[in-house]
Amino acid sequence: MPIDIIIILALLVLVVFFYRKFSSFIYSVVIIDLFLRIVAYIFSHVPGLDKIDTHLPWNIPMMLDKYTDGILYDILEWIYVGIYAIFLVYIIIYFTHKRK
């Protein structure tokens, strides 16, 4: 099994094991995706770093595309979109309850 899948799955399992909440799983998926996107941006825009070959994918959809295809890819991609939709709902609820 490739190292990038092992790292991401281990992080997700640790979050679910320690926090045991659905919201923590949603937040961890979004945090991992944002971290991968920031690292990819840094590696592609800082001179000299673009030549470094990393084992991390640039984002979660890129990893899904790399290891799956066909209908499984479509299902996982819609789950990914659903996770971001749930994250958006959590953020909206947070900001509406924060108001005094």
FENTARA-V53731 format. One record per residue. N is the residue number from 1. OMEGA is omega as a letter, one per 40 degrees, with the letter a starting at -180 (NA if undefined). Layout:
# FENTARA-V53731
n->N omega->OMEGA
n->N omega->OMEGA
This chain:
# FENTARA-V53731
n->1 omega->a
n->2 omega->a
n->3 omega->a
n->4 omega->i
n->5 omega->a
n->6 omega->a
n->7 omega->a
n->8 omega->i
n->9 omega->i
n->10 omega->i
n->11 omega->i
n->12 omega->i
n->13 omega->i
n->14 omega->i
n->15 omega->a
n->16 omega->a
n->17 omega->a
n->18 omega->a
n->19 omega->i
n->20 omega->i
n->21 omega->i
n->22 omega->a
n->23 omega->i
n->24 omega->i
n->25 omega->i
n->26 omega->i
n->27 omega->a
n->28 omega->i
n->29 omega->a
n->30 omega->i
n->31 omega->i
n->32 omega->a
n->33 omega->i
n->34 omega->i
n->35 omega->i
n->36 omega->i
n->37 omega->i
n->38 omega->i
n->39 omega->i
n->40 omega->i
n->41 omega->i
n->42 omega->a
n->43 omega->a
n->44 omega->a
n->45 omega->i
n->46 omega->a
n->47 omega->i
n->48 omega->a
n->49 omega->a
n->50 omega->i
n->51 omega->a
n->52 omega->i
n->53 omega->i
n->54 omega->i
n->55 omega->i
n->56 omega->i
n->57 omega->a
n->58 omega->i
n->59 omega->a
n->60 omega->i
n->61 omega->i
n->62 omega->i
n->63 omega->i
n->64 omega->i
n->65 omega->a
n->66 omega->a
n->67 omega->i
n->68 omega->i
n->69 omega->i
n->70 omega->a
n->71 omega->i
n->72 omega->i
n->73 omega->i
n->74 omega->i
n->75 omega->a
n->76 omega->i
n->77 omega->i
n->78 omega->i
n->79 omega->i
n->80 omega->i
n->81 omega->i
n->82 omega->i
n->83 omega->i
n->84 omega->i
n->85 omega->i
n->86 omega->i
n->87 omega->i
n->88 omega->i
n->89 omega->i
n->90 omega->i
n->91 omega->i
n->92 omega->i
n->93 omega->i
n->94 omega->a
n->95 omega->i
n->96 omega->i
n->97 omega->a
n->98 omega->i
n->99 omega->i
n->100 omega->NA
